[in-house]
Every structure is written in C-alpha cells, then in structure tokens.
Amino acid sequence: MKKLIFLPVLLFIAASGFAQQKVVADRIAGIVGDKIILKSEIGLALGDAIRNSGGADLKGLDECAIFDNILIQKALVVQAEHDSLPVSDEEVEATVDQKIRYYEQLYGGKEAFEQIAQRTVYQAKQDFMPAIREQRLAQAMRQKVVEDVRITPTEVKEYYDKIPADKRIFYESQIQLSQIVLYPKASHDIEKLAIDELNEYKQEVEAGTKKFEFLAQLYSDDPGTKDKGGEMELNRNDSRIWDPVFFSTAFRLKEGQISGVIKSKYGYHIIQMISRNGDDVVIREILKIPQITQPEVEIATAQLDSVRTQLIAGTVPFGVAVAKYSDDDIAKATAGQIMNQTGSTFLTISDLDKDMVLLLKNSNLKPGEYSKPTVFKDEKGKQGVRVVYMVSRSEPHRENLRDDYNAVAQRALDEKKSAALEKWFLQKIPTIYVMIADEYRNCSSLTKWEGRPATAGN
C-alpha cells in the first residue's frame, strides 16, 4: 500500500477562502461521514498548492492526490468530533482574528483588505471559521494518533543503514547568515524630482501624447519589467510576495485607470490597469528609485559600523539590533535570518545574491564573525548597506550520523508516524461512511477508500 501523504489542504482552503468567487454550478465530489466535499474545493486547493509551491517540484500532486488529502482531513475531523477532542470557539476565533490581522497588514489596512476581498471583515471571518475549525480538529486528531510515537537511537541507525551509501543525501556547502540592512535615505529634493517625473508621465499618458509602455521602457528603474513596457501579472492570492501598498493600489484600479504616485519599499511608482479577469490582473508600472549620493551612503555606513562595534563587544544582542536598526521588514520577522525560497535558513551559493557572494569571497567570514558594513543592491536595484553575521558553515559531504543525526532522526520519526497513521486509517476507514463520485473512480490514490459505498452518479 502506498504511504499516506498528509498535505495541509484545509490550510490552503482557509488561506484563500475570502478570495473565492461564486461558483455557478458545483457538484458533490465526495462525502465523509456528514462532511460534504465539493468539486470546487478540490480545484481551489490544487490551485493554492501550485501558487504556494514557490517553484518546488509538484510531481504527483494532481486532483486525485488533493482529493485524497481532503478525504483524509475530513476523516480526521469526523473522528475528532466523535472523540470530542477539545477545540474551543475562543481558540478558533483567535486564529481567525490573527489571520485577518495578517491580511490587513499585508494589504495595507482594513479598507484595502475589504476591497480586495470583496467583503467586510465580519463576512471574511465567517468564511474562515468553518475551515479553521476543521483544520484544528484534524490537527488534534492527528496529534492524538501519533502522540506516543517515539524514535530510539537504534531505530535511527537502522533507518540510516537501510539507505544505500550512494543514495544518501549529498549536502553542498551550506551556510546560515543573518543581516542588518540600512537603506540610505535620498535627499528631499531628489525624492521630489522622482515624484514630479512620475506625475509628468501620468499627465502625458492621460493626455494621449505618450504611451505608458513607451515611457516605461525609457524611464522605469525596474529591471524586471522595463523591457516589457512595465507589464506584469498579479494574482489576488499572491499578495504576500508583493509590497502591500503597491499590491492594494493595483487591485483598486479600474481598467485603463492610472494611479497617483505611490511609495513602496522599492521607491515611487505609477500603475496602469490593463485588464482584470477574476483574481488575475495585468498591469503596467513605472518605478523611479531616487538616486542615492555618496554622502547618504557614508552616513548609513557609519551608523552600521557603530552597530557592528556593539555586536562585537556583546553589548547588544543581534536580534535586538535587527529590531532596532534594520530597514528590512522581512528580516525583522526572522531576527535577521536570511531564508531561501523554501523557507530554509540553510543556504547554498545559488540562494545568495551576487553582492553577498562577493562579500563572502572577499571577507573570508567565519562562523561567529560580523562583516564590515558593505554596500549592495537589492533585487529592484535599490542601494543599501548591510552587516552580515555568519551563523554557521558546513563543508560539502555525504549524509552521516555524526554531522546529520538530527535530520536523519526527523525523517525516521516522520516515517514511523506516517506508518502509525496509515495503520490507524486501515482500522478506521471501514467504520466511516465514505462516498466518492464516479468521475474519481480511476484515481489510483483513492484505492484505500475501497470497500465503502464508493460511487454516486452526479
């Protein structure tokens, strides 16, 4: 039997619930106990899984696999309710409130959130409640099933010894880095010049004397969109990867409308809405990054050099220094730790920007050391100054128990928990009513559900 795979499907559903569009015609894909699964839920969860993958390999993740995971989650919920596992209204409401606050912060306030969500905060909370409750119940049931599963050093070694030597993971040189970033502030006159230029571009386009895309190609400071006339595509569910002011402004525009000048963490923009199709929009933007002069760079460098002196002397913890001085909001949320696209703090050279690679090459930084303040440019070309802390560094090696015991032990424990869950499901499936619609009968991943009422015409 294939090993059960547990994906946070209900989390996908909850995370995008406020953005769901009305379904004109929906069908029941399945039923577990008294829980109905709609075909739209499967499509929504699959779409969210793809959008949240960060480019990771999704081989084998299709409608059948997603449906299987929703069935598993529903079965966990049914059993959790049968066992009366405690999930309080207060706990659910607190989680929903936290999620709403997250989106409000992400979009730039309550009003922006409601406009993008196309519903009030109260309505959004009501949308979130059922999915969050089920998510909590499923988590509680899963935890109850595996709470007594432990792993011993002997089992870890047995697990490791079963891996052929040439199949053991090969770790590239990995480093953990943290940073404090300052962005030198342009002078008021230079910022005003950038704003005036953008207002002039807006007037020219609205007067019909110039094309927006022509001006973007000539004058935009965004290297990612400049050659495409400033054009880019946005999806309503991808808000967390965009600056909140930029994102919320873009979704407020009507087709053909040009925004006023806005300020984001990258600089100043004007945005033109080209087209809108449900959660997808196509826009154009012109970015102007106020030019930083050497005196501003020197001021930021001197400030960071003073911070570095305190760090070396141990008079201020690194996390405190990040919270107090860093201009990088993402780094503040991670105490300065740099993460790759998968969320790991263990980085390879390919995860680093070219300025960071040069810094490490030229400084010969060792674990526990702080770099001197160094000038760099971010992904939008904005100039900054940073102090980098080398947390750890490993040499390239094949996985072994001496250096990688924790990683091996975690995989061995996960496998043991998965086996315990699979055994639990084999025992429980015959006791739970399950209905699966005819169109999913060919899904090989659903064979574990055979033996129950498994078909229904739609």
C-alpha positions as CSV (number, residue, x, y, z in Angstrom):
1,M,0.0,0.0,0.0
2,K,1.2,3.5,-0.8
3,K,2.4,5.5,2.1
4,L,-0.2,8.2,3.2
5,I,0.8,11.7,2.4
6,F,-0.6,14.5,4.5
7,L,-0.7,17.9,3.0
8,P,-2.3,20.9,4.8
9,V,-5.2,21.0,2.3
10,L,-7.6,22.7,4.7
11,L,-4.9,25.4,5.3
12,F,-4.9,26.1,1.5
13,I,-8.6,26.4,1.6
14,A,-8.7,28.6,4.6
15,A,-5.9,30.8,3.4
16,S,-7.7,31.7,0.2
17,G,-11.3,31.4,1.4
18,F,-12.0,35.1,1.3
19,A,-11.0,35.3,-2.3
20,Q,-13.3,32.6,-3.6
21,Q,-15.6,33.6,-6.4
22,K,-19.2,32.4,-6.6
23,V,-19.5,29.0,-8.2
24,V,-22.2,29.0,-10.8
25,A,-22.6,25.2,-10.9
26,D,-20.9,22.9,-8.4
27,R,-21.1,19.2,-7.7
28,I,-20.5,16.9,-4.8
29,A,-17.2,15.1,-5.2
30,G,-17.4,13.1,-2.1
31,I,-18.8,12.7,1.4
32,V,-17.0,11.5,4.6
33,G,-19.4,11.0,7.5
34,D,-21.5,14.1,7.4
35,K,-18.9,16.2,5.7
36,I,-19.5,17.1,2.1
37,I,-16.6,17.8,-0.3
38,L,-17.4,19.9,-3.4
39,K,-15.6,19.7,-6.6
40,S,-14.7,23.4,-6.4
41,E,-12.9,22.7,-3.1
42,I,-10.5,20.3,-4.9
43,G,-9.8,22.8,-7.7
44,L,-9.3,25.6,-5.2
45,A,-6.9,23.6,-3.1
46,L,-4.9,22.4,-6.1
47,G,-4.6,25.9,-7.4
48,D,-3.4,27.2,-4.0
49,A,-0.9,24.3,-3.7
50,I,0.6,25.3,-7.1
51,R,0.7,29.0,-6.2
52,N,2.2,28.3,-2.7
53,S,4.8,25.9,-4.1
54,G,7.5,28.6,-4.6
55,G,8.6,26.7,-7.7
56,A,9.1,23.4,-5.8
57,D,8.7,20.1,-7.7
58,L,5.0,19.1,-7.5
59,K,5.3,15.8,-9.3
60,G,2.4,13.6,-8.4
61,L,0.3,16.4,-7.0
62,D,-2.8,16.4,-9.1
63,E,-6.6,16.5,-8.5
64,C,-6.6,12.9,-7.3
65,A,-3.9,13.4,-4.7
66,I,-5.5,16.6,-3.5
67,F,-8.9,14.8,-3.2
68,D,-7.3,12.0,-1.3
69,N,-5.8,14.5,1.2
70,I,-9.2,16.3,1.7
71,L,-10.8,12.8,2.3
72,I,-8.1,12.1,4.9
73,Q,-8.6,15.5,6.6
74,K,-12.3,15.0,6.7
75,A,-11.9,11.6,8.2
76,L,-9.7,13.0,10.9
77,V,-12.3,15.7,11.6
78,V,-15.1,13.1,11.8
79,Q,-13.2,11.0,14.3
80,A,-12.1,14.1,16.3
81,E,-15.7,15.1,16.7
82,H,-16.7,11.5,17.6
83,D,-13.9,11.6,20.3
84,S,-15.0,15.0,21.4
85,L,-11.5,16.4,21.1
86,P,-11.4,19.9,22.6
87,V,-11.2,22.8,20.1
88,S,-12.8,25.8,21.7
89,D,-14.7,28.7,20.0
90,E,-12.2,31.1,21.5
91,E,-9.2,29.1,20.0
92,V,-10.8,29.2,16.6
93,E,-11.8,32.9,16.8
94,A,-8.3,33.8,18.0
95,T,-6.8,32.0,15.0
96,V,-9.2,33.7,12.6
97,D,-8.5,37.1,14.1
98,Q,-4.8,36.5,13.7
99,K,-5.3,35.6,10.1
100,I,-7.4,38.7,9.4
101,R,-4.8,40.9,11.0
102,Y,-2.2,39.3,8.9
103,Y,-4.1,40.1,5.7
104,E,-4.9,43.6,6.8
105,Q,-1.2,44.3,7.4
106,L,-0.4,42.6,4.1
107,Y,-2.8,44.7,2.0
108,G,-2.3,48.0,3.8
109,G,-5.2,48.3,6.2
110,K,-8.8,47.2,6.8
111,E,-10.3,49.2,3.9
112,A,-7.8,47.8,1.4
113,F,-8.4,44.3,2.7
114,E,-12.2,44.6,2.3
115,Q,-11.8,46.0,-1.2
116,I,-9.6,43.2,-2.3
117,A,-11.6,40.5,-0.5
118,Q,-14.8,42.0,-1.8
119,R,-16.5,41.5,1.5
120,T,-16.4,43.0,5.0
121,V,-14.0,41.9,7.7
122,Y,-17.0,40.3,9.6
123,Q,-18.0,38.4,6.4
124,A,-14.4,37.2,5.9
125,K,-14.3,36.0,9.5
126,Q,-17.4,34.0,9.0
127,D,-15.9,32.5,5.8
128,F,-12.8,31.5,7.7
129,M,-14.4,29.9,10.8
130,P,-15.5,26.5,9.4
131,A,-12.3,25.8,7.6
132,I,-10.1,26.9,10.6
133,R,-12.3,24.7,13.0
134,E,-11.8,21.7,10.8
135,Q,-8.1,22.4,10.4
136,R,-7.7,22.5,14.2
137,L,-9.8,19.3,14.7
138,A,-7.8,17.4,12.1
139,Q,-4.5,18.6,13.7
140,A,-5.8,17.5,17.1
141,M,-6.8,14.0,15.9
142,R,-3.5,13.5,14.0
143,Q,-1.6,14.5,17.1
144,K,-3.6,12.1,19.2
145,V,-2.8,9.2,16.9
146,V,0.9,9.8,16.9
147,E,1.4,11.4,20.3
148,D,3.1,8.2,21.7
149,V,5.3,7.6,18.7
150,R,8.9,7.9,19.7
151,I,12.2,7.1,17.9
152,T,15.2,5.5,19.6
153,P,18.9,5.9,18.5
154,T,18.9,2.2,17.5
155,E,15.9,2.8,15.2
156,V,17.6,5.9,13.7
157,K,20.7,3.8,12.9
158,E,18.5,1.0,11.4
159,Y,16.8,3.6,9.2
160,Y,20.1,5.1,8.2
161,D,21.7,1.7,7.4
162,K,18.9,0.8,5.0
163,I,19.8,3.7,2.8
164,P,22.3,2.6,0.1
165,A,25.6,4.5,0.5
166,D,25.3,6.1,-3.0
167,K,21.7,7.1,-2.3
168,R,22.4,9.1,0.9
169,I,21.8,12.8,0.6
170,F,24.8,14.8,-0.6
171,Y,24.9,18.2,1.2
172,E,26.5,21.1,-0.7
173,S,28.4,23.6,1.4
174,Q,25.7,25.2,3.4
175,I,25.7,28.5,5.4
176,Q,23.4,30.2,7.8
177,L,23.5,34.0,7.5
178,S,21.8,36.9,9.3
179,Q,21.9,40.5,8.3
180,I,21.1,44.1,9.4
181,V,20.2,46.3,6.5
182,L,20.0,50.1,6.2
183,Y,18.7,51.8,3.1
184,P,20.3,55.3,2.8
185,K,17.6,58.0,2.5
186,A,17.7,60.1,-0.6
187,S,17.5,63.9,-0.1
188,H,14.1,65.6,-0.2
189,D,15.0,67.3,-3.4
190,I,15.9,64.1,-5.2
191,E,12.7,62.4,-3.9
192,K,10.6,65.3,-5.2
193,L,12.3,65.1,-8.6
194,A,11.3,61.4,-8.9
195,I,7.7,62.3,-7.9
196,D,7.5,65.2,-10.3
197,E,8.8,63.0,-13.1
198,L,6.1,60.3,-12.5
199,N,3.4,62.9,-12.3
200,E,4.6,64.2,-15.7
201,Y,4.5,60.7,-17.2
202,K,0.9,60.2,-15.9
203,Q,-0.3,63.5,-17.4
204,E,1.3,62.7,-20.8
205,V,-0.4,59.3,-20.9
206,E,-3.8,60.7,-19.8
207,A,-3.4,63.5,-22.4
208,G,-2.8,60.9,-25.1
209,T,0.6,62.3,-26.1
210,K,2.7,59.4,-24.9
211,K,2.1,55.6,-24.4
212,F,2.6,54.2,-20.9
213,E,4.6,51.3,-22.2
214,F,6.9,53.6,-24.2
215,L,7.7,55.7,-21.1
216,A,8.3,52.6,-19.0
217,Q,10.8,51.3,-21.5
218,L,12.7,54.6,-21.5
219,Y,12.5,55.7,-17.8
220,S,11.5,52.8,-15.4
221,D,14.1,51.7,-12.9
222,D,12.5,48.3,-12.6
223,P,14.9,45.8,-14.4
224,G,12.3,43.1,-14.3
225,T,9.5,44.9,-16.2
226,K,11.3,47.7,-18.1
227,D,11.9,45.8,-21.3
228,K,8.2,44.6,-21.3
229,G,6.9,48.2,-21.2
230,G,6.3,47.8,-17.4
231,E,3.8,45.0,-17.9
232,M,3.3,42.4,-15.2
233,E,0.6,40.0,-14.0
234,L,-0.7,39.7,-10.5
235,N,-2.9,37.2,-8.8
236,R,-5.0,38.2,-5.7
237,N,-3.8,35.1,-3.8
238,D,-0.1,36.1,-4.2
239,S,-0.3,39.2,-2.0
240,R,2.4,38.1,0.5
241,I,5.2,38.3,-2.2
242,W,4.4,41.9,-3.1
243,D,4.7,45.2,-1.3
244,P,1.3,45.8,0.4
245,V,0.9,49.4,-0.8
246,F,1.8,48.5,-4.4
247,F,-0.5,45.4,-4.4
248,S,-3.5,47.1,-2.8
249,T,-3.2,50.1,-5.1
250,A,-3.0,47.9,-8.2
251,F,-6.2,46.0,-7.3
252,R,-8.2,49.2,-6.6
253,L,-7.7,50.5,-10.2
254,K,-10.3,50.2,-12.9
255,E,-9.3,49.1,-16.4
256,G,-7.4,51.9,-18.2
257,Q,-7.0,53.9,-15.0
258,I,-3.6,55.2,-13.9
259,S,-2.8,55.5,-10.2
260,G,-1.4,58.6,-8.5
261,V,2.2,58.4,-7.4
262,I,2.6,55.8,-4.6
263,K,5.6,55.0,-2.4
264,S,6.6,51.4,-1.8
265,K,9.7,49.9,-0.2
266,Y,11.4,49.9,-3.6
267,G,10.7,53.6,-4.5
268,Y,8.0,55.6,-6.2
269,H,5.5,54.1,-8.8
270,I,2.6,54.9,-11.1
271,I,0.5,51.9,-12.1
272,Q,-1.9,51.4,-15.0
273,M,-4.5,48.7,-15.0
274,I,-4.7,46.9,-18.4
275,S,-7.2,44.1,-17.7
276,R,-8.9,42.2,-15.0
277,N,-10.1,38.6,-15.0
278,G,-11.4,37.3,-11.7
279,D,-8.4,37.1,-9.4
280,D,-5.9,37.8,-12.2
281,V,-5.0,41.3,-13.3
282,V,-2.5,42.6,-15.9
283,I,-0.9,46.0,-15.1
284,R,1.9,48.2,-16.2
285,E,4.1,50.1,-13.8
286,I,6.9,52.7,-13.9
287,L,9.3,52.7,-11.0
288,K,11.6,55.6,-10.1
289,I,14.2,54.9,-7.4
290,P,15.5,58.2,-6.0
291,Q,19.3,58.3,-6.6
292,I,21.4,57.9,-3.5
293,T,24.5,60.1,-3.3
294,Q,27.8,59.2,-1.6
295,P,27.2,61.3,1.5
296,E,24.0,59.4,2.3
297,V,25.8,56.1,1.8
298,E,28.6,57.2,4.2
299,I,26.1,58.2,6.8
300,A,24.4,54.7,6.7
301,T,27.8,53.0,6.7
302,A,29.0,54.9,9.8
303,Q,25.7,54.1,11.6
304,L,26.1,50.4,10.8
305,D,29.8,50.4,11.8
306,S,28.8,51.7,15.2
307,V,26.2,48.9,15.5
308,R,28.8,46.3,14.5
309,T,31.1,47.6,17.2
310,Q,28.4,47.0,19.8
311,L,27.7,43.5,18.4
312,I,31.4,42.5,18.6
313,A,31.6,43.9,22.1
314,G,28.5,41.9,23.1
315,T,26.7,44.9,24.4
316,V,23.6,44.4,22.2
317,P,22.2,41.0,21.0
318,F,21.9,40.6,17.3
319,G,18.1,40.2,17.3
320,V,17.7,43.4,19.3
321,A,20.0,45.2,16.8
322,V,17.8,43.9,13.9
323,A,14.6,45.1,15.5
324,K,16.1,48.5,16.4
325,Y,18.1,49.4,13.3
326,S,17.2,47.2,10.3
327,D,15.1,48.7,7.4
328,D,14.3,45.2,6.1
329,D,10.8,44.3,7.3
330,I,11.1,40.6,6.3
331,A,14.4,40.3,8.2
332,K,12.8,41.8,11.3
333,A,10.3,39.0,11.3
334,T,13.1,36.4,11.3
335,A,15.5,38.2,13.7
336,G,17.7,38.9,10.6
337,Q,18.0,35.4,9.4
338,I,18.2,35.0,5.6
339,M,15.9,32.3,4.1
340,N,15.7,30.7,0.7
341,Q,12.5,30.2,-1.3
342,T,11.6,27.1,0.6
343,G,11.8,28.9,4.0
344,S,15.1,27.1,5.0
345,T,17.8,29.0,6.7
346,F,20.4,26.6,5.3
347,L,21.6,28.3,2.2
348,T,23.8,27.4,-0.8
349,I,25.7,29.7,-3.0
350,S,22.8,29.6,-5.5
351,D,20.5,31.1,-2.9
352,L,22.6,34.2,-2.5
353,D,22.6,37.5,-4.4
354,K,25.8,38.3,-6.3
355,D,26.8,41.1,-3.9
356,M,26.5,38.6,-1.0
357,V,28.7,36.1,-2.9
358,L,31.4,38.8,-3.4
359,L,31.1,39.8,0.3
360,L,31.8,36.3,1.5
361,K,34.6,35.8,-1.0
362,N,36.4,39.0,-0.1
363,S,35.9,38.9,3.7
364,N,36.6,35.3,4.4
365,L,33.9,35.5,7.0
366,K,33.9,32.7,9.6
367,P,31.1,31.4,11.9
368,G,30.6,33.8,14.7
369,E,32.0,36.8,12.8
370,Y,30.4,40.0,11.6
371,S,31.3,41.6,8.2
372,K,32.2,45.2,7.8
373,P,29.3,47.4,6.5
374,T,29.1,46.7,2.8
375,V,27.1,48.4,0.0
376,F,24.8,46.2,-2.1
377,K,21.8,46.4,-4.4
378,D,18.6,44.5,-3.8
379,E,16.5,42.7,-6.5
380,K,15.0,46.0,-7.7
381,G,18.3,47.8,-7.9
382,K,17.8,49.8,-4.7
383,Q,21.1,50.6,-2.9
384,G,21.6,49.5,0.7
385,V,24.2,48.9,3.3
386,R,24.4,45.7,5.4
387,V,26.3,44.0,8.1
388,V,26.3,40.2,7.7
389,Y,26.6,37.7,10.6
390,M,27.9,34.2,9.7
391,V,25.9,31.8,11.9
392,S,27.3,28.5,10.6
393,R,29.1,26.9,7.7
394,S,29.4,23.3,6.7
395,E,31.6,21.6,4.1
396,P,30.2,19.5,1.2
397,H,29.6,16.0,2.5
398,R,27.6,12.8,2.1
399,E,25.0,12.5,4.9
400,N,26.3,10.7,8.0
401,L,25.1,10.2,11.5
402,R,27.8,12.2,13.2
403,D,27.1,15.5,11.3
404,D,23.4,15.0,10.3
405,Y,21.9,12.9,13.1
406,N,19.0,15.3,13.8
407,A,18.0,15.4,10.1
408,V,18.1,11.6,9.8
409,A,16.3,11.2,13.1
410,Q,13.5,13.5,12.0
411,R,13.0,11.6,8.7
412,A,12.9,8.3,10.6
413,L,10.4,9.7,13.1
414,D,8.2,11.1,10.3
415,E,8.2,7.7,8.6
416,K,7.3,6.0,11.8
417,K,4.4,8.5,12.4
418,S,3.2,8.0,8.9
419,A,3.1,4.2,9.4
420,A,1.1,4.7,12.6
421,L,-1.3,7.0,10.8
422,E,-1.6,4.5,7.9
423,K,-2.4,1.7,10.3
424,W,-4.9,3.9,12.1
425,F,-6.7,4.6,8.8
426,L,-6.8,1.0,7.8
427,Q,-8.6,0.3,11.0
428,K,-10.9,3.4,10.9
429,I,-11.9,3.6,7.2
430,P,-14.3,0.6,7.4
431,T,-16.2,2.4,10.3
432,I,-16.7,5.7,8.4
433,Y,-19.2,6.3,5.7
434,V,-17.4,7.4,2.5
435,M,-18.9,8.3,-0.8
436,I,-16.7,9.1,-3.9
437,A,-18.2,10.4,-7.1
438,D,-18.0,8.3,-10.3
439,E,-15.6,10.7,-12.0
440,Y,-12.9,9.9,-9.5
441,R,-13.2,6.1,-9.7
442,N,-10.0,5.9,-11.8
443,C,-7.8,7.7,-9.2
444,S,-5.3,5.1,-8.0
445,S,-4.6,7.2,-4.9
446,L,-8.2,6.5,-3.7
447,T,-8.0,2.7,-3.6
448,K,-7.5,2.8,0.1
449,W,-11.1,4.0,0.4
450,E,-12.5,0.9,-1.4
451,G,-14.8,-1.3,0.5
452,R,-17.1,1.6,1.5
453,P,-20.0,2.9,-0.5
454,A,-17.8,4.4,-3.2
455,T,-19.9,5.6,-6.1
456,A,-22.5,8.1,-6.8
457,G,-24.0,9.5,-10.0
458,N,-23.9,13.2,-10.5
